[in-house]
């Protein structure tokens, strides 16, 4: 089983490899249904890329969510 520190390290490596900044957002103001299902989000502003996770999320979930988001967005054609 991966520890909290190991999950943080995996996430840091993924972020460095893909050139993304990791952010943590307080999702308390979201609609409860959205808040319950919000796992993560990839966002691009110009040349900067972000992985955004909800505050308080189980750290064990983040590496797999990050991999899925990066795999999906890396396959996108950018204009």
Steps between C-alpha positions, in 0.01 A plus 500: 500500500631844408553749780399865501863605437535251215182631337627858531829394342325320212286808437807727507680277246195494271469878524868551417492254211199670344579860590188559706439694819301321768236704682259411778164676509242534772186357341265593787315754286416247226160342467502193730448258210796646311713519814443129573613396153781748435819293475729738313528731205759589239504860383719690256553875500725597212809282531440414867331177600338423834377192682242606756385276783239551770630591843474205736504237226649163592865529388488140376252608228708780355766311302242292312279806437806694380601219263150483353476877453847522345439206268178659380641850453831389348302340220323826416605699197589851603423791264 
